[in-house]
């Protein structure tokens, strides 16, 4: 398989984890974005998840009372080429037929200074669950809050990239899930 495809698969893994991010109220999907960046032969490859849902409750004055539950449609991962997208949906990568969603459910939100917060919870991809902590920056402009962060994960922890793709010398094990979530309050 070519280099672009391998990077794309890894990016898909990261994107799934990115939904482990934090948000407030309803997420405005038209303004929000979740990407996964992987490296194939040390060249960054980005992919975007086009479909996700979120149930969020966050008040920066009371972060411990907040919660986040996110679900991402792993079949919506887009690398910009349909043949690569189809490969990412296969058993060696996301196995979307058996595992159509990746999820994050928060267990704690703690202040980390200024507009920074640490959101802890369980990230589940391909039936594998890991406890993670996501650093999140919350920005308020008027009534709108945005949540930005990056979560590094290891694709091997979630069985993303099996068979010939298990070798991390071509597609790196680390994937960066980046998110920009905008609340939809009017």
C-alpha positions in Angstrom: 0.0 0.0 0.0 1.2 3.4 -0.7 2.6 5.9 1.8 -0.4 8.3 1.7 -2.8 5.5 2.6 -0.7 4.4 5.6 -0.6 7.9 6.9 -4.3 8.2 6.3 -5.1 5.2 8.4 -3.0 6.4 11.3 -4.7 9.8 11.0 -8.1 8.1 11.3 -7.0 6.5 14.5 -6.0 9.9 15.9 -9.2 11.5 14.8 -11.3 8.9 16.6 -9.4 9.7 19.8 -9.9 13.4 19.2 -13.5 13.1 20.1 -12.2 12.6 23.6 -12.1 16.4 23.7 -14.2 18.7 25.7 -17.1 20.9 24.7 -20.0 23.0 26.1 -23.7 22.7 25.5 -24.5 21.8 21.9 -21.7 21.6 19.5 -22.1 23.6 16.3 -20.9 21.0 13.8 -20.6 23.6 11.0 -17.9 25.5 12.9 -16.3 22.5 14.7 -13.6 20.2 13.5 -11.8 17.1 14.6 -8.6 15.9 12.8 -6.1 13.2 13.3 -2.5 13.6 12.3 -0.3 10.6 11.8 3.1 10.3 10.3 3.9 7.9 7.5 7.6 7.6 6.7 7.9 10.7 8.9 5.6 12.8 6.7 2.4 14.2 8.5 -0.9 13.0 7.1 -4.2 14.7 8.2 -7.7 13.2 8.1 -11.0 14.7 9.3 -14.1 13.0 10.9 -17.1 14.4 9.2 -19.8 13.1 11.6 -19.9 13.2 15.3 -22.3 14.0 18.2 -21.7 15.5 21.6 -23.6 15.8 24.9 -21.8 18.5 26.8 -22.2 20.5 30.0 -19.5 22.9 31.1 -19.3 26.1 33.2 -15.7 27.4 33.6 -16.7 28.7 37.1 -17.7 25.1 38.1 -15.5 22.8 36.0 -15.8 19.8 38.4 -19.6 19.8 37.7 -19.1 19.5 34.0 -19.3 16.5 31.7 -18.7 15.5 28.1 -19.9 12.5 26.1 -18.8 12.3 22.5 -19.4 9.8 19.8 -17.7 9.8 16.4 -18.8 7.9 13.3 -15.5 6.1 12.3 -16.8 5.5 8.8 -16.9 9.3 8.3 -13.2 9.6 8.4 -12.0 11.5 5.3 -8.5 11.4 3.9 -9.5 13.2 0.7 -9.5 10.1 -1.4 -12.4 7.5 -1.4 -10.1 4.5 -2.0 -8.1 5.4 1.1 -11.3 6.1 3.1 -12.5 2.6 2.2 -9.3 1.0 3.3 -9.5 2.9 6.7 -12.9 1.4 7.2 -11.5 -2.1 6.9 -10.7 -4.7 9.6 -7.0 -3.7 9.8 -7.8 -0.1 10.7 -11.2 1.0 12.1 -13.3 -2.1 11.2 -16.3 0.2 11.0 -18.7 -2.8 10.3 -18.0 -4.1 13.8 -17.1 -0.9 15.6 -19.0 2.0 13.9 -18.3 4.5 16.7 -15.4 5.7 18.8 -16.5 7.3 22.1 -15.2 9.5 25.0 -17.0 9.8 28.3 -15.6 12.2 30.8 -15.1 11.3 34.5 -13.5 14.6 35.8 -12.8 18.1 34.7 -10.1 20.1 36.6 -8.8 23.6 36.2 -5.2 23.8 35.0 -4.6 27.6 35.3 -6.2 30.5 33.3 -8.4 29.2 30.6 -6.8 25.7 30.7 -8.5 22.6 31.9 -7.7 18.9 32.1 -10.5 16.6 31.1 -10.2 13.0 32.2 -12.3 10.1 30.9 -12.5 6.9 29.0 -11.7 6.8 25.3 -13.0 3.7 23.4 -11.9 2.8 19.9 -12.5 -0.6 18.3 -13.8 -2.0 21.5 -10.6 -1.1 23.4 -10.9 1.4 26.3 -8.1 3.6 27.8 -8.2 6.2 30.5 -6.9 9.5 29.0 -6.5 13.1 30.1 -7.1 15.8 27.5 -5.7 19.3 27.9 -8.3 21.8 26.8 -8.2 25.5 26.2 -11.6 27.2 26.6 -12.1 30.6 25.0 -15.2 32.7 25.5 -16.3 35.4 23.0 -19.7 36.8 23.9 -22.0 33.9 24.5 -19.9 31.5 22.5 -17.3 29.1 23.9 -14.7 27.3 21.9 -12.7 24.3 23.1 -9.3 23.5 21.6 -6.9 20.7 22.3 -4.6 18.0 21.2 -4.5 14.5 22.5 -1.6 12.2 21.6 -2.5 8.5 21.5 -0.8 5.3 20.5 -2.7 3.6 17.7 -1.3 0.2 18.9 -3.3 0.6 22.1 -6.5 0.5 20.1 -5.5 -2.2 17.5 -5.5 0.4 14.8 -3.2 -0.8 12.0 -3.1 -4.6 12.1 -1.4 -7.1 9.8 1.2 -5.4 7.6 0.2 -2.0 9.2 1.2 -3.1 12.7 4.8 -2.2 12.0 5.4 1.3 13.3 8.5 1.9 11.2 6.4 3.0 8.3 3.3 4.5 10.0 4.2 5.9 13.4 2.5 4.6 16.5 1.7 8.1 17.8 -1.3 9.9 16.5 -2.3 13.5 17.4 -6.0 14.1 17.7 -6.7 17.8 17.3 -10.1 19.4 18.0 -11.8 22.8 17.7 -15.3 22.6 19.1 -17.6 25.5 19.1 -20.8 25.6 21.2 -24.0 26.4 19.5 -25.6 28.7 22.1 -27.2 31.7 20.5 
